[in-house]
Amino acid sequence: DFPVTHLLEKAKPVLKTLPGWKEDIRGIRKYEDLPENCRNYIEFIEKEVGYPFTMISNGPGRDDIIYRNR
């Protein structure tokens, strides 16, 4: 449920800072080969949205996708 406008005026964002990664992930085809912090980031977002990701884009091309069997 999204709050009505008068409640939204009092809302404050909740920010969570996660560690990043410096490795280039382009060309990686297996989820397990991603840097640990990258996997942690993906798993954090999955937990927050409440849904597992089965496809993860790691580049600009159509084939730059990691498929996960969940």
VMD Tcl script that draws the C-alpha trace (Angstrom):
set ca {
  {0.00 0.00 0.00}
  {1.30 3.41 -0.96}
  {0.44 6.20 1.50}
  {-1.94 8.97 0.50}
  {-0.43 12.37 -0.27}
  {-0.70 13.95 3.18}
  {1.18 10.99 4.71}
  {3.74 10.99 1.93}
  {4.78 14.53 2.87}
  {6.13 13.13 6.16}
  {7.85 10.13 4.57}
  {11.62 9.85 4.72}
  {13.74 7.59 2.50}
  {15.50 4.64 4.07}
  {18.91 4.20 2.47}
  {21.09 1.13 2.68}
  {24.71 1.30 1.55}
  {26.23 -1.93 0.28}
  {29.85 -2.62 -0.65}
  {30.57 -2.45 -4.36}
  {32.93 -4.35 -6.66}
  {35.57 -3.24 -9.11}
  {35.67 -6.34 -11.33}
  {34.30 -6.18 -14.86}
  {31.30 -8.53 -14.98}
  {30.69 -8.34 -18.73}
  {30.87 -11.75 -20.34}
  {30.13 -13.70 -17.16}
  {27.55 -16.40 -17.88}
  {27.24 -18.13 -14.49}
  {25.79 -16.48 -11.41}
  {28.40 -18.21 -9.24}
  {31.19 -16.49 -11.21}
  {29.98 -12.98 -10.29}
  {31.97 -11.15 -7.58}
  {30.70 -11.88 -4.07}
  {29.55 -8.29 -3.45}
  {27.65 -8.33 -6.74}
  {25.82 -11.52 -5.70}
  {25.14 -9.98 -2.27}
  {23.65 -6.90 -3.98}
  {21.38 -9.03 -6.17}
  {20.26 -11.13 -3.20}
  {19.57 -7.98 -1.15}
  {17.32 -6.58 -3.90}
  {15.54 -9.95 -4.25}
  {14.84 -9.96 -0.52}
  {13.57 -6.37 -0.57}
  {11.20 -6.90 -3.50}
  {10.20 -10.36 -2.32}
  {10.79 -12.09 -5.63}
  {13.73 -14.10 -7.03}
  {15.51 -12.91 -10.17}
  {15.86 -15.51 -12.91}
  {17.55 -13.23 -15.46}
  {20.35 -10.76 -14.70}
  {21.71 -8.41 -17.36}
  {25.45 -7.75 -17.16}
  {26.06 -5.76 -20.32}
  {24.41 -3.83 -23.16}
  {23.97 -6.75 -25.58}
  {20.97 -9.03 -25.95}
  {23.16 -12.00 -25.03}
  {24.59 -10.33 -21.91}
  {22.24 -12.18 -19.59}
  {22.84 -14.61 -16.76}
  {19.99 -17.12 -16.42}
  {19.33 -18.57 -12.98}
  {17.26 -21.64 -12.23}
  {15.40 -20.87 -9.03}
}
mol new
graphics top color blue
foreach p $ca { graphics top sphere $p radius 0.5 }
foreach p [lrange $ca 0 end-1] q [lrange $ca 1 end] { graphics top cylinder $p $q radius 0.2 }
display resetview
